[in-house]
């Protein structure tokens, strides 16, 4: 499995289009959205837009890398017969799934760090050393949830259908989770729905640390539940796909 993880990481690093949208694009969005914003406090929150969007765009970039990357790659590999070839090797099915999740989550780390560098250099965001480290850890660890979702979508959809299905899920989760704009700017019903979405809990982990608190247990529990759900769904879809061969 270690060899497969290394192979997946090298393939991702050689894909310039993938690197742009997963690593550079979130930082560019941060500059566009928060570049001209001041530090005025957001309604109901003890932080300004530059600080809010630093965590939001870091989460958005990591989710882009693991969700889009996994779903499209797996769907194409199924059609090209690569997954069938791997089944002829000693690699167990769970090894393939875990390799995809691990590789995608590893590649997401540069996206997170680049957003932090841009926020500190351009918007003069200043935090304690432990806060920088904890936010990076929470954002990176939380991306495993969406990596597992990407694996599930890759086994659910065909090569032609996987992109539109993934994009719909991707945009809905990002918008309703508060990654594009604070939920205080949206109708109250959006906040009620958002409270149970993985993207809301994902964003909330880092923002709790920004305010000097520990990640809330409710958010950790929600993400843990979604990770188990998506992983179980991915495993079931893998077994169903195997039975078809």
N, C-alpha and C positions, 0 to 999 in steps of 0.2 A: 504493500500500500504506500510505503514511503516513496518508492520510485514513481508511482502514479501521481502522487501529490507534487513532486518536483516537476514532472512533465507538465502538469496542469498549470503550475505557476509560470513556467517558461513560455508556454503557449499564450497565456494571458499577457505577459510582458512584451511579447512580440507583436501583439495586436494593437496597432497604433490607434485605431478607431475606438477600441474598447478602453484604452488608457485615457484618451481624451475625455470621453463621456463619464468615466468613473473616477478619474483623478483630477483633471484640470477643470472640467465643467462646473463642479460644485463650488470651487474657489472663485471662478469667474462670476457665477451667480451671486455669491456672497458680496463681491465688489459692486455688482450692479444694484443689488437690493439695499445693502447696508453702507455702501461707499459714501453716500451723501447724507446718511442719517445722523442725527445728534444723539446724545446720551439721555434724552428725556425718558422718564420712566413710562413703561407701558401700562395701560389701565389694568389694575388688579395684579400687577407683577412688579417686583422690586428689581427691575433690570431694564436697560434700554435696548433698542433694536440691534446694535452691533453685537452685544453679548448674547441676545436671544438667537440671532441668526447664526452665530458661530457654531453652536451646538446643533441647530436645525440643519444647516448645510453640511456639517460633518456627518450627521446621521443620514441625510439625503444621499450624499456621495457613497457612503458605505452600502446603503441599501441598493443603489444603482449597480454597484460592482457585483454584489452577490446575487441579487434577484434576476437582473437581466442576463448577466453572464451565465449563470447556471441553467436557466430555463432554455435559452436558445441553443447552448452548446449540447445539452443532453438530447433535445429533440432532433438536432441535426445528426448527432452520433448514432442515434437509434435508426434513423433513415439510411445512413451510410453503412450500417452494419458493424460499427466499431464496438458497440455494447455487446453484440452477439459474439464478436471475437474475444472480448474480455471474459465472457462466460466460459470459454474453453480453457482459460488459465486457472491456476489455483486460487486466484483472487476471489474471495467470497463476495456475495452481493452487497453486504453491508460495507465492505471495504470500498467498493466503488462509490457508494453514496457518501460515506465519510470523507473520502478523498476529495470529492467535489465540494463538499461543505468547507473542509479545511483549506483547500487551495483558494477558493473564492474569498474566504474571510481573511486569508493572509494578504491577498492582493488589495483588499479594501483599506488596509492600514495606511498606505501612502496618501490616499484621499483624505483621511481624517487629519493626518499631520499637516498636510498642505493647507487646509482650511485654517488650522490653528496658527500656522506661520503667517498667513495673509492677515488674519485678524489682529495679531500682535504687531505686525509691521505697519499695516495701513491704518487700522482703527485704534491702535495703541491700547488694545485689550491687555489688562494686567491681572493675573491671578497668582495665588500661591503655588509653589511647585507641586504640592500634593494634589491641588485641584486640577492642574494640567494633566498629571499622570492618571488620576482617577477618572476624569472625563474621557480621556483616550481609551482607557481600559473598558469603561462602561459602553462606549460607543462601539468599540471593536467586538466585545463579547456579545452585545445585543444583536450584532449583524448576523450571528449564527442562526437566529430565528428566520431571517429572510433568505438566508442561504438554503435552509431546509425547505422553505416555501418554493424557492426556485427549482430545486430538485423535483419536488412534487409536480409542479407545472410542466417541467420537461418531460415527465413520464405520462402526463395527462393529455397533452396536446401534440398534434402533429407538427412537422416542420413549418408548414404554411400558416397554421393557426396560432402557433405559440407566441409570435410577436404581438399581435393585437390583444390576445388574452392577457399576456403579461403586462402590456402597457396600460390596459384598463385597470387592472388590479394595482399596479404601481402608482398611477396618478390618483386613484381614489384613496389609497392608503396614505399617500403623501399629503394630499390636501386636507382630508378629514383628520389626520394626525397632527396637524399644526406645523408641518415642516415648511410650508410655503408662506404662511401668514399666521400671526397669533390668533388663537381661537376667540379672543375677546372682540375681534373685528367681524366675526361671523355670527349668524343667528344662534340663539341659545340651544336649539335642538341639535346643532352640530356638536356642541360641547357634550351633550348627553350621549350621543352616539360615539364620539371620539374617546370617551373615557374607557371604553372597552376594546379599543383597537390596539394592536401591537405597536403601531407607529407613535401613538400618544405616549404609551409607557416608555418606549424607546427614547423619545425626545426628553421625557421627564427625568430620566436617570441622570443625564448630564446637566440639566438645568438645576436640579436639586443641589448638585455639587457646586455649580457656579454660585449659588446663594449661600454656600458654606455648610450645607447639610449633607447627611448621608443619603444615598438613594433610598427612596421609599419602598418598604417591603411590598406594598400593593403592586407597584410597578414591576418589581422583580418577579412577583408571583404571576402576574399576567403574562410577562414575557416567557417565563418558564413553562406555563401552560400551553402557550402557542408553540413553543419549541417542541414539546412532546407531541402536540397535535400534528404539526407539519411533518415531523420526523416519522411518526407512525403512518401518516398518509403517504409519504414518499416510499416507505418500506412496503406498504401494501400495493402501491402502484407498480413498484419494481417487480414484486412477485407476480402480479397479474400480467405484466409485460413478459416476464420469463415464461409463464404458462402458455403464451401464444406461440412461442418459438417451437 
